[in-house]
Each structure stands twice: as structure tokens, then as C-alpha cells.
Amino acid sequence: MNDQPTSHSPELITLAAAYCEGTLDDSDKLRLEELLRGNTDNQRVFLGYLDLHARLCWEARSSDVAPDSQPDVSTRKQLGSLRSAPWMSVAIALSLLAVVTWGVFQFTPNTTPITPSNDLVIATVVRAVGRWGDELKTVSPGYKLRSGVFELPQGIVELEWPSGVRMILESPARLDLVDREKVFLHTGRLVTKVPPSGVGFVIETERVRLVDLGTEFGVSVGLSGSTDVQVYEGAVDAQTHTFNGNRPRGSRLHAGDAFSFDGTPKKLAFAPDRFIRRFPSPRPKAKTELPYNQSTIETIHAVHLDQAPVIDGSLREWENASAFSAACIEPYSDTYHVHGTIGYDEEHLYIAMHVADPAPMVSMANPKTESEFFWTGGSVVLRLGANDDLGWPLNAAKKGSLPPGRQRDAAKDSSHQVVHLGMWYSKEQQASQLMLQYGIDCKVHKQTAEGWQGAFRRDPDGLGYTFEYAIDYELLNAKPPEPGDVWPSTLAIHWSDKLGRTCMGQLIENTNPDQVPFKTFDALTWGKLVFEP
């Protein structure tokens, strides 16, 4: 009997990689044939690996999409030059696979070269309340989406495929429309409903590949790549990817199943309201766009405090402190704006703000199960480079955000002095929350009850809130700043719907005017926090 693993061993993945690189010797080829012969699981993984390799190589030689006369909300960026001829590798591999698996299944490769068509409509926007892209253009029903990456910083959209597949996508999200049968969700949340005509539709993430068998299910992907899946109806085939040494494995999820994929799959409690399954009621026609702003503040001045304030949500102690103000564009400036102050002493960094918000303090984001999506229910996020030595502007960028020609600084990218502070009030827990994420890509995150204080107060008229936070420098991996120090910084205010589930608008301030467009995960576009004497 052949020594064939029943689950996909690292050996198979190593041999598949060597095959793609053309470095297999004769003994390796024999071993690969042995692993594939009679083992349909291994065959599926092998073909999947080749498919991924081919697509990556194809993307590496793709050029920018040419302008089109129709509204087009996605482009695929040029990634580099082609290393090898991927389609030849796949064709040879399929021939090899046909030899070793004849009698198990038959496969007839398509001899016509596969080429992406930029004119092919992948999906159409059916309903939308949102803004997309770095320049925050309004998403409108009827937009034709082509192959490429669709980024939705604000709002919610419903998409439809020619096969009848429907998808509700919640912001903030980054969705790669690969073709009419497949999408890749980088970050965000979605619910898809697949009719019989769309069976086989694929949703892939960093952690798992999901093949729909005619169902309704939700998928969420955090900034770290962790993926949650919940099946409402029907069934889904899930194939995990290799991650942190864990072997790929396959399973079938059925209605009522919920799992988290971040290494070893972990069963979750089924939560009916984990995802938005129906498109929300439209807003009044008088305001068809979502609130946003044009940044005007480069520098925020942090005031030195001789006496520590009482953290109770009242801003009386801050009335004479240096402050900053920002507002969304008309007609939203009266109902969506912020007025705030940042202070410091030898023990804490202090943040105090008033936020005008028609739906204040209603966040239903669960800090334990949805920590990476806390902002969708309404939040304030302050991002810092907590060390004067990091320099300003800060050369740190998440993979995919670095412009061509700029050298990556790996030490700054991963520095735990690059800190994202997420502050919000949980309606469910009736308490202030703090999420700490480290490194420009936010892959390291934690919540702790130690080292900070926070308090919120709802405005008497119910149209806003005030809050205060005191944060120990230890949580920032920082020393107390000295007068004159400059920390890279940027500020985001997120507003939600009245249910506290969906981000319906945002304000971005404290940005670098010499680096446009602003990109959250490219710190070169951040503004600065200057510590005053």
C-alpha cells in the first residue's frame, strides 16, 4: 500500500511548489505521482495549488485596466513581471494528473489560452448606500463591476452576478472580483445567496476556500486574515489553507454551522444577527450620499497637563485646552462633526472629544467575537507612531499599500510602537471599550482591562456623545513624550446606522497634505501629533 496521507501533508505542498518552480528531480516526480495516484483529496489540493500559482503569475504580468466609457469601480494594479509560464505548467500538470488518476476522473484541459477580459462585466450594483475607493466616490445602482479590487470604506452594497448570485457587502471591505465564479475577500463582511444556477460559486480568503453548494452563508475577514463563516441555509465546502504550520483540511458546513478559521478551525456559537442578510431601508432622498470630509488638519497639538483629569466623560476640565475641530461636508456638517483635545503627562496619554452623532453609543459589535469589526458600530480610532525616533512622515505601509519605487522599512512596518487605538461604547455590555492593534497591518491585537480608563456620556438631546480616555504609555510600548516630540498620527471617526451594525459614514483627519490620496495603512499619509511644553 502506498504511503498516502489522508490529510494534506506539508510534503505534498512542498512538492507542488517545487513542481511550479521546475525544480523536481526524478525521485521527487515519482513521489508526487505516488501521492496523487488514487487519492482524490491530494489531487484536489494539487490542482488548487497550481490554480493559485497560475493566477498569481497572471496577476504579476497584468497591466492597468484601460479607461472605459461605462462607470467602472474597480481596477487591477500592475504587480510586476512574469517569472514563468504558468499556463504551460498547468497544462503539463494536468497531463501528469490525467495519467496517474485515469479511472478516478477524466479531465480535458482547455487548449484555448485563458485571458482576462476587462470588458467582461463580473457583477452589477443592485442597491447601494456607500462610497468606494481612495477618492470616496459615490456607489450607485447600475454600476458595472469588472475584474479587479473593489474597496468599500463606507456603507453597504448589494451585488448581483449574471448567474443569479446575490451578495450584500458591508464596509469597510476589500473584495477582489476574480471572475464570474469567484471572489477573494481580503477584509470585510458579506452574505451571499446562491441559487441553483450559481452552484459552485467560490469565496476565498487568506485562510479558507469556500465552495457554495446552493445556500446562504456569511463570511467575515479581519485585518489579520482570520475568517468567520456562518451557514444559514444549504451547505458549503470549506478547504483551509496552510497557515502557521497547520495542515490544509477540508470539511462540509451545513445550515446552523459557524466556524472560525485562523489556524485550526474552531466551532462558534450560531448567532442569527452576526451578518446583515437583508438590505437596510433606504435613507431619505434628501441625503443620498454618506457623510465624509475633506481633511484640512495636518497637525494636532497635545497639551501638557499639570493635573490629571477625572475620566468621567465630562469635558468641563478641557474647556481652556487647545482643541481641534472637523466636520463632514454639506449637508452633514451640523450633524456629523467632532471637537477634541489630546493631552499628556508623565503617566498617560489623554483623549477627550465631543462627537455629533444622530445614532450615538449604539454599537452592537461584540468585543469578544467581532473585535476586528468594532468600528462598524460607531467608533473613534487614533493611530500613532509612539516614538519620536520613528520620524515623520513615517515610512510604514501594509503589504499592497506601498507605492511603486518606495523602499519598504520592515522594522517600522512591524514595530509595536505603531499602535491603532480603537475606542467605542458597547451598547450590549454598557461599557467603554478599547482595542489595541500593533504594527501597520494590525496583525497583533489585544484587549485588556488594565492600563487604561474610558468613559462616555450621551448628549441630552440624543444627537451626540462625549468621551474621555487615559491610556498608559506601557500599552503603547512608549516612553512618556518630551515637549517638542513629534509622533506620526491620524484620526478616524466612524458613524453607524441606528442598529449599531453598519458603518454609514466616516471622517478622516490629521493627514499629510503632501501625500495624497490618504491611505489608512500607509503611514506616510498620516499627519502628526506635536507635544507642546
C-alpha positions in Angstrom: 0.0 0.0 0.0 1.2 3.5 -0.9 2.1 5.8 2.0 -0.5 8.4 1.1 -1.6 10.9 3.8 -5.3 11.1 4.3 -4.9 14.8 5.1 -2.7 17.1 3.1 0.9 16.8 4.3 3.5 19.6 4.1 5.3 17.1 1.7 2.6 17.4 -0.9 2.6 21.3 -0.7 6.4 21.3 -0.9 6.4 19.0 -4.0 3.7 21.1 -5.6 5.7 24.3 -5.0 8.8 22.6 -6.5 6.8 21.4 -9.5 5.7 25.0 -10.2 9.3 26.2 -9.9 10.5 23.4 -12.2 13.0 22.0 -9.6 11.6 18.4 -9.2 14.2 15.7 -9.7 13.3 12.2 -10.8 12.8 10.8 -7.3 10.5 13.8 -6.4 8.4 13.2 -9.5 7.9 9.6 -8.6 6.9 10.6 -5.0 4.5 13.2 -6.4 2.9 10.6 -8.7 2.6 8.2 -5.7 0.9 10.8 -3.6 -1.6 11.7 -6.3 -2.4 8.2 -7.5 -5.8 7.1 -6.2 -6.1 10.0 -3.7 -8.8 12.4 -4.8 -8.1 14.7 -1.8 -4.5 15.1 -2.8 -5.4 15.6 -6.4 -7.8 18.4 -5.4 -5.2 20.1 -3.3 -2.6 19.8 -6.1 -4.9 21.3 -8.7 -5.8 24.0 -6.3 -2.2 24.9 -5.7 -1.5 25.0 -9.4 -4.5 27.2 -10.0 -3.4 29.6 -7.3 0.2 29.7 -8.7 -1.1 30.3 -12.2 -3.4 33.2 -11.1 -0.6 34.8 -9.1 1.7 34.7 -12.1 -1.0 36.0 -14.3 -1.7 38.9 -12.0 2.1 39.6 -11.9 2.1 40.5 -15.6 -1.3 42.2 -15.8 -1.3 45.8 -16.7 -3.6 48.6 -15.6 -7.1 48.4 -16.8 -7.8 50.9 -19.7 -10.4 53.5 -19.1 -13.9 52.6 -20.2 -16.9 54.8 -21.1 -19.1 53.0 -18.6 -18.9 53.6 -14.9 -16.2 51.3 -13.6 -15.5 50.9 -9.9 -12.5 48.5 -10.0 -9.1 48.2 -11.5 -6.4 45.6 -11.1 -3.0 47.1 -10.5 0.3 46.0 -12.2 2.2 43.9 -9.8 5.4 43.1 -11.6 6.9 40.9 -14.3 6.1 37.3 -15.1 8.5 34.8 -13.5 7.4 31.7 -15.5 4.9 30.5 -18.0 2.1 29.4 -15.6 -0.4 28.1 -18.2 2.2 25.7 -19.6 2.9 24.5 -16.1 -0.8 23.8 -15.5 -1.2 22.1 -18.9 1.7 19.8 -18.1 0.4 19.2 -14.6 -3.0 18.2 -15.9 -1.4 15.8 -18.3 0.5 14.2 -15.4 -2.6 14.2 -13.3 -4.6 12.5 -16.1 -2.0 9.7 -16.2 -2.0 9.0 -12.5 -5.7 9.4 -11.9 -7.3 7.8 -15.0 -10.3 5.8 -13.8 -10.9 8.2 -10.9 -12.0 11.1 -13.1 -11.3 12.4 -16.5 -10.2 15.9 -17.3 -10.0 17.5 -20.7 -7.8 20.7 -20.5 -9.0 23.7 -22.4 -6.3 24.3 -25.1 -7.5 27.9 -25.7 -5.3 30.3 -23.8 -7.1 31.9 -20.9 -7.0 35.7 -20.9 -8.8 38.1 -18.6 -11.3 40.4 -20.4 -11.5 43.9 -19.0 -14.8 44.3 -20.9 -16.5 41.4 -19.1 -18.9 42.6 -16.5 -18.5 40.5 -13.4 -21.3 41.8 -11.2 -23.7 44.8 -11.1 -24.6 47.0 -8.1 -28.2 46.5 -7.4 -28.6 48.7 -4.3 -26.1 50.9 -2.5 -25.6 53.3 0.3 -21.9 53.8 0.3 -18.7 55.4 -1.0 -15.8 53.5 -2.6 -12.1 53.9 -3.3 -9.5 56.3 -2.1 -11.3 59.3 -3.5 -14.6 58.3 -1.9 -16.8 58.2 -5.0 -20.5 57.5 -4.5 -21.6 54.0 -5.3 -24.9 54.0 -7.3 -27.2 51.2 -8.5 -26.3 50.1 -12.0 -22.6 50.3 -11.7 -20.9 47.6 -13.7 -18.0 45.9 -11.9 -15.2 44.3 -13.8 -12.3 42.1 -12.8 -10.3 43.8 -10.0 -10.4 45.0 -6.5 -13.5 46.8 -5.1 -12.8 48.7 -1.9 -15.8 50.0 0.2 -14.7 52.2 3.1 -18.3 53.3 3.9 -21.8 51.9 3.7 -23.3 48.8 2.3 -23.9 47.5 -1.2 -25.8 44.6 -2.8 -24.3 43.0 -5.9 -25.7 40.6 -8.4 -23.9 38.2 -10.8 -25.2 37.0 -14.2 -25.7 33.5 -12.6 -28.2 35.0 -10.1 -25.8 35.0 -7.2 -26.6 37.9 -4.8 -24.2 39.4 -2.2 -24.6 42.0 0.5 -21.2 43.6 1.3 -20.6 45.6 4.5 -18.0 48.2 4.8 -15.1 48.5 5.5 -14.4 45.9 2.9 -11.9 44.9 0.2 -13.2 42.4 -2.3 -11.3 41.1 -5.3 -13.6 40.2 -8.2 -11.6 37.4 -9.8 -14.2 36.3 -12.4 -17.9 35.4 -12.6 -17.4 32.3 -10.5 -15.0 33.5 -7.8 -14.2 36.4 -5.4 -11.4 36.9 -2.9 -12.4 38.7 0.3 -9.4 40.4 1.8 -11.3 42.2 4.6 -14.9 42.9 5.4 -18.1 41.1 5.8 -20.5 39.7 3.3 -23.6 37.5 3.0 -24.1 35.6 -0.3 -27.2 33.8 -1.5 -26.6 31.3 -4.3 -29.5 29.9 -6.5 -29.2 26.5 -8.3 -27.8 28.3 -11.4 -24.9 29.6 -9.3 -23.8 26.4 -7.5 -20.0 26.2 -7.4 -19.5 29.9 -6.6 -16.3 30.4 -4.7 -15.4 32.8 -2.0 -11.8 32.6 -0.9 -9.8 34.3 1.9 -6.3 34.1 3.2 -7.4 31.2 5.5 -10.0 29.2 3.6 -11.6 28.5 0.2 -15.4 28.2 0.3 -17.4 26.5 -2.5 -21.1 27.1 -2.4 -23.4 24.2 -3.0 -26.6 26.3 -3.3 -27.0 28.1 0.0 -27.0 31.3 2.0 -24.0 32.0 4.2 -21.9 34.8 5.7 -18.2 35.4 5.7 -16.1 37.9 7.7 -12.4 38.6 7.4 -10.5 40.7 9.9 -7.3 42.7 9.2 -5.2 39.7 10.4 -6.9 37.5 7.9 -8.9 35.5 10.4 -12.1 34.3 8.8 -15.5 33.5 10.3 -18.1 31.6 8.4 -21.8 31.0 9.2 -24.2 29.0 7.1 -27.9 30.0 7.2 -29.2 27.6 4.5 -27.8 24.7 2.5 -24.2 23.6 2.6 -20.7 24.9 1.9 -17.5 23.0 1.2 -14.5 24.6 3.1 -10.9 23.9 2.3 -8.4 25.6 4.7 -5.1 26.9 3.5 -1.7 26.2 5.1 -1.2 28.7 8.0 1.3 28.7 10.8 2.2 25.1 10.1 -1.3 23.8 10.2 -2.2 21.2 7.5 -4.8 22.1 5.0 -8.1 20.2 5.6 -11.5 20.0 4.1 -14.9 19.9 5.6 -18.6 20.5 4.7 -20.5 23.1 6.6 -24.3 22.8 6.9 -27.1 25.1 7.9 -26.7 26.2 11.6 -22.9 25.7 11.5 -20.5 28.6 12.3 -16.7 28.3 12.3 -13.7 30.5 12.8 -10.7 29.8 10.5 -7.4 31.1 11.9 -5.1 28.1 12.1 -7.1 25.2 13.4 -10.8 25.6 12.6 -12.8 26.5 15.7 -16.6 26.0 16.1 -18.5 29.1 17.0 -22.0 29.6 18.5 -24.5 30.3 15.8 -25.6 33.9 16.0 -28.5 34.8 13.7 -27.6 38.5 13.7 -23.9 38.0 13.1 -24.4 39.3 9.5 -26.7 41.6 7.7 -28.9 39.4 5.5 -31.4 42.0 4.1 -30.5 45.3 2.6 -31.5 48.2 5.0 -34.3 50.5 4.3 -33.1 53.5 2.2 -32.3 56.8 3.7 -34.5 59.9 2.9 -33.9 61.1 -0.7 -32.7 64.5 0.5 -29.4 62.9 1.6 -28.3 60.4 -0.9 -24.6 60.4 -0.1 -22.9 59.3 3.1 -21.2 61.8 5.4 -17.5 62.2 4.8 -15.0 65.1 4.9 -12.0 66.7 3.1 -9.1 66.6 5.5 -7.7 70.1 6.5 -5.6 69.3 9.6 -2.0 68.2 9.4 -1.0 68.8 13.0 -2.8 68.2 16.3 -1.1 69.8 19.3 -1.1 67.7 22.5 -1.2 69.9 25.6 0.8 69.1 28.7 -1.4 68.7 31.8 -0.2 69.7 35.3 -3.1 67.8 36.8 -4.6 64.6 35.7 -8.3 65.0 34.6 -11.1 62.9 36.1 -12.1 60.3 33.5 -15.9 60.6 33.7 -16.9 61.6 30.1 -17.4 65.3 31.0 -15.3 67.8 29.1 -15.5 70.6 31.7 -11.8 70.2 32.6 -10.8 70.6 29.0 -12.6 73.9 28.2 -9.5 76.0 28.2 -7.2 73.5 26.4 -6.0 73.7 22.9 -8.5 71.9 20.6 -9.2 70.9 17.1 -12.5 70.7 15.1 -13.5 69.0 11.9 -16.8 68.4 10.1 -18.2 66.4 7.3 -19.1 68.1 4.0 -22.5 69.8 3.5 -25.3 69.0 4.1 -23.9 66.9 7.0 -21.6 69.4 8.9 -24.3 70.2 11.5 -25.0 66.6 12.4 -21.6 64.9 11.8 -18.6 66.7 13.3 -16.0 66.4 16.1 -14.3 68.7 18.6 -11.5 67.4 20.6 -8.3 67.6 22.6 -5.3 65.4 23.2 -3.3 65.8 26.4 -0.4 64.2 28.1 1.6 64.0 31.4 4.3 61.7 32.7 1.9 58.7 33.1 -0.8 58.8 30.5 -1.9 60.0 27.1 -5.4 61.6 27.3 -8.0 61.7 24.5 -11.2 63.9 25.0 -13.8 64.6 22.3 -17.3 65.5 21.6 -18.8 63.7 18.5 -22.0 64.8 16.9 -23.8 61.6 16.0 -27.6 61.0 15.3 -27.2 57.4 16.5 -24.8 57.7 19.4 -23.4 54.9 21.5 -25.4 52.1 19.9 -22.6 49.8 18.8 -23.6 46.1 18.8 -20.1 44.9 17.8 -19.2 42.1 20.2 -15.7 42.9 21.6 -15.1 39.2 22.1 -16.2 37.7 18.8 -16.1 40.7 16.5 -13.1 42.6 17.8 -11.7 43.4 14.4 -15.0 45.0 13.3 -15.6 47.2 16.3 -15.6 50.3 14.1 -18.7 49.3 12.2 -21.0 50.2 15.1 -19.6 53.7 15.6 -16.1 54.4 17.0 -13.1 56.7 17.2 -9.7 55.3 16.0 -6.5 57.1 16.8 -3.4 55.7 15.0 0.0 56.6 16.4 3.7 56.1 15.8 4.5 56.3 19.5 8.2 57.3 19.4 9.8 60.5 18.2 12.6 58.3 16.7 10.3 56.7 14.2 10.4 60.0 12.3 7.8 62.0 10.4 6.5 61.2 7.9 6.6 57.6 8.9 7.7 55.1 6.3 5.5 52.2 7.2 3.0 50.5 4.9 0.9 47.4 4.8 1.5 45.0 2.0 -0.3 46.2 -1.0 -0.3 49.8 0.1 3.3 50.6 -0.7 3.6 52.8 -3.9 5.9 51.6 -6.7 9.5 52.7 -6.2 9.4 53.2 -2.5 11.6 51.0 -0.3 9.9 49.1 2.5 11.2 49.5 6.0 10.3 46.1 7.6 11.3 47.2 11.1 8.9 50.1 11.1 6.2 48.1 9.4 6.2 45.6 12.2 7.0 47.9 15.1 4.7 47.6 18.1 5.1 51.3 18.6 2.9 51.7 15.6 -0.4 51.5 17.5 -4.0 51.7 16.5 -6.3 52.7 19.4 -10.0 51.8 18.8 -12.4 53.4 21.2 -16.1 52.8 21.4 -19.1 52.2 23.7 -20.7 48.8 23.6 -24.4 49.0 23.9 -24.6 45.3 24.7 -22.1 45.5 27.6 -22.9 49.1 28.6 -19.3 49.9 28.9 -16.4 51.7 27.3 -14.1 49.5 25.1 -10.5 49.8 23.9 -9.0 47.7 21.1 -5.2 47.9 20.7 -3.7 46.8 17.4 0.0 46.8 16.7 2.1 47.1 13.6 1.0 48.9 10.5 -1.0 45.8 9.4 -2.8 45.4 12.8 -2.0 41.7 12.9 -1.2 41.8 16.6 -4.2 42.9 18.6 -5.4 42.7 22.2 -8.0 43.8 24.6 -7.1 44.3 28.3 -8.8 45.7 31.3 -5.5 47.0 32.7 -3.7 50.2 31.9 -6.5 52.5 30.8 -9.7 54.2 31.7 -12.6 55.3 29.5 -15.9 57.0 30.0 -18.8 58.0 27.6 -21.8 60.4 28.0 -24.7 60.7 25.7 -25.8 64.3 24.8 -29.0 65.4 26.5 -30.7 65.8 23.0 -29.5 62.3 21.9 -27.6 63.7 18.9 -24.0 63.0 20.0 -21.7 62.0 22.8 -18.6 63.0 24.7 -15.8 60.6 25.9 -12.5 60.6 27.7 -9.7 58.1 27.8 -6.5 57.8 29.8 -4.0 55.3 28.3 -0.8 54.2 30.0 2.3 54.5 27.9 3.1 50.9 28.5 0.2 49.9 26.3 1.8 52.0 23.5 5.2 50.4 24.1 6.3 54.0 24.6 8.2 56.3 27.0 6.5 59.5 28.2 6.9 62.0 25.4 9.1 65.1 25.8 8.0 68.6 24.9 8.7 69.1 21.2 8.4 65.4 20.3 6.5 64.6 17.1 4.6 61.4 16.7 3.0 60.4 13.4 -0.8 60.2 13.9 -4.1 60.1 12.2 -7.7 60.1 13.4 -10.9 58.4 12.1 -14.4 58.9 13.3 -16.9 56.2 12.2 -20.7 56.6 12.3 -23.1 53.7 12.2 -26.7 53.1 11.4 -29.3 53.2 14.2 -28.9 49.4 14.7 -25.2 49.8 15.6 -24.2 47.3 12.9 -23.0 49.1 9.7 -20.6 51.9 9.1 -22.6 54.6 7.4 -20.0 57.4 7.2 -16.6 58.5 8.3 -14.4 61.4 9.0 -10.6 61.2 8.4 -8.4 64.0 9.9 -4.8 64.6 10.8 -3.3 63.7 7.5 -0.2 64.6 5.5 -1.2 67.1 2.7 1.9 66.2 0.7 0.9 62.6 0.4 -2.4 62.0 -1.4 -4.6 60.1 -1.6 -4.8 59.2 2.1 -4.4 55.5 2.8 -5.1 54.2 6.3 -2.3 51.6 6.2 0.3 53.8 4.6 1.7 55.9 7.5 3.5 58.2 5.1 0.0 59.8 4.6 -0.6 60.3 8.3 -0.4 63.7 10.0 1.5 64.5 13.2 0.9 64.9 16.9 3.2 67.6 18.4 3.7 67.6 22.1 3.6 71.1 23.4 5.5 72.3 26.6 
